[in-house]
């Protein structure tokens, strides 16, 4: 089973910062949504406290391609990068659907459009249950999605994630239990 750590809980006011997560699953070290934050230290310092060098991160997952979720990807020089339709590393682009893709034995991607047509959620199997890192929720306080490009898909995909997860890490806030 994987170990999950929230590196930084994002926010939307004042300013905007993404929730940044870390998963260790055997030899895999995965960072999810390393986007806009007050400074890079809020990503790097917690990693170092966990004994993780940024160069040892094997995978980075983007929930979608807005800069507030991708801006600090270059901190992880050796990682594979995952989005809704491919894996990227150095100059290699490998097409694959996200739905059901196993980043590691305990980390799986699912397609969850709503905020954007290309949104994905990351499901992490931990000893405490399944954690879902997703932008289907901005945070635990905002109802709906004021910037959704596919608002009709939000609720069906929220129901799907609620059925799969025990803990939800929203795009811009503290985790909350299902």
C-alpha positions in Angstrom: 0.0 0.0 0.0 1.1 3.5 -0.7 2.0 6.3 1.7 0.1 9.6 1.1 1.3 13.0 2.3 -0.3 16.4 1.6 2.7 18.7 1.0 0.6 21.9 0.7 -3.1 22.7 1.0 -4.0 25.2 -1.7 -6.3 28.1 -1.6 -8.2 30.5 -3.9 -8.3 33.8 -2.0 -6.3 35.9 -1.6 -4.3 34.6 -4.5 -4.4 31.1 -5.8 -2.4 28.0 -5.0 -2.9 24.4 -5.8 -3.0 21.5 -3.3 0.2 19.6 -3.8 0.4 15.9 -2.8 3.1 13.2 -2.5 2.8 9.5 -2.7 5.5 6.9 -2.0 4.6 3.4 -3.3 7.6 1.0 -3.3 10.2 2.5 -5.7 7.7 5.1 -7.0 7.7 8.6 -5.7 4.8 10.6 -7.2 4.0 14.3 -6.9 0.5 15.5 -7.8 -0.3 19.0 -9.1 2.9 20.9 -8.4 1.4 24.2 -9.4 1.3 27.7 -8.1 2.3 28.1 -4.5 3.6 31.0 -2.4 7.2 29.8 -3.0 8.9 26.6 -4.0 10.0 25.9 -0.5 6.4 24.9 0.4 6.9 21.9 -2.0 10.6 21.2 -1.5 10.9 21.6 2.3 8.2 19.0 3.1 9.7 16.6 0.6 13.1 16.9 2.1 11.6 16.4 5.6 10.3 13.1 4.3 13.8 12.2 3.1 12.9 12.7 -0.6 15.2 14.5 -3.0 13.4 16.1 -5.9 15.6 14.3 -8.3 14.3 11.0 -7.0 10.7 11.8 -7.9 9.7 9.2 -10.5 6.3 10.6 -11.6 4.3 13.8 -11.7 0.6 13.9 -12.3 -1.4 16.9 -13.6 -5.1 16.9 -12.8 -5.4 19.3 -15.8 -3.2 21.8 -17.6 -4.0 25.1 -15.9 -0.8 26.8 -14.7 -2.0 26.8 -11.1 -1.5 23.0 -11.2 1.5 22.7 -13.4 3.8 25.7 -12.8 6.5 23.9 -10.7 6.8 20.7 -12.7 10.4 21.5 -13.7 11.4 20.9 -10.1 11.4 17.2 -10.9 14.0 16.6 -13.5 13.9 12.8 -13.7 10.1 12.3 -13.5 7.7 11.0 -16.0 4.7 13.4 -16.4 1.2 12.2 -16.7 -1.9 13.9 -18.0 -5.3 12.9 -19.5 -3.8 11.3 -22.7 -0.1 10.6 -22.4 3.1 10.2 -20.5 6.0 12.6 -21.2 9.6 12.1 -20.3 12.5 14.1 -21.9 11.7 14.0 -25.6 9.4 10.9 -25.5 5.6 11.3 -25.8 3.8 8.1 -25.1 0.0 8.1 -25.9 -2.3 6.3 -23.5 -5.7 6.9 -22.1 -5.7 8.0 -18.4 -8.7 5.8 -17.5 -7.5 3.0 -15.3 -3.8 3.7 -15.9 -1.6 2.4 -13.0 1.2 4.9 -12.3 2.3 2.5 -9.6 0.7 -0.5 -7.9 -1.2 1.7 -5.6 -1.8 4.8 -7.7 -4.4 4.8 -10.5 -5.7 7.5 -12.8 -9.4 8.0 -13.7 -10.9 10.4 -16.2 -13.2 12.9 -14.4 -14.0 15.8 -16.8 -16.0 18.7 -15.5 -13.6 21.5 -14.5 -12.0 21.0 -17.9 -12.8 18.3 -20.5 -9.3 16.8 -19.8 -9.5 16.5 -16.0 -8.2 13.4 -14.3 -8.3 12.3 -10.7 -5.6 10.3 -9.0 -6.7 7.5 -6.7 -4.2 6.3 -4.0 -4.6 3.0 -2.1 -3.3 3.6 1.4 -3.6 1.6 4.7 -6.3 4.1 5.8 -8.3 3.8 2.6 -8.4 5.4 -0.8 -7.4 9.0 -1.3 -8.6 10.9 -4.3 -6.7 14.0 -5.5 -9.1 15.8 -7.8 -10.3 19.1 -9.1 -13.9 18.1 -9.1 -14.0 20.2 -5.9 -12.2 23.5 -5.5 -12.3 23.0 -1.8 -14.7 21.9 0.9 -16.5 25.2 1.0 -17.2 26.1 -2.7 -20.3 24.6 -4.1 -20.2 23.9 -7.9 -17.4 25.2 -10.0 -17.4 28.8 -11.1 -15.0 28.0 -14.0 -16.2 24.6 -15.1 -16.2 24.1 -18.8 -18.4 21.0 -18.5 -20.6 21.7 -15.5 -23.1 19.0 -16.4 -20.3 16.4 -15.8 -19.3 17.6 -12.3 -22.0 15.9 -10.3 -21.9 12.5 -12.1 -18.1 12.5 -11.7 -18.3 13.6 -8.1 -20.6 10.7 -7.4 -18.1 8.4 -9.1 -15.2 9.6 -6.9 -17.3 9.6 -3.7 -18.0 5.9 -4.4 -14.3 5.1 -4.9 -12.6 7.3 -2.2 -12.5 7.7 1.6 -10.7 11.0 1.6 -10.8 13.8 -1.1 -8.0 16.2 -1.7 -9.6 19.1 -3.6 -7.7 21.3 -6.1 -7.4 24.2 -3.7 -7.9 23.2 -0.1 -7.7 20.9 2.9 -8.7 17.2 2.4 -12.1 16.2 3.6 -13.7 12.8 4.3 -16.3 11.3 2.0 
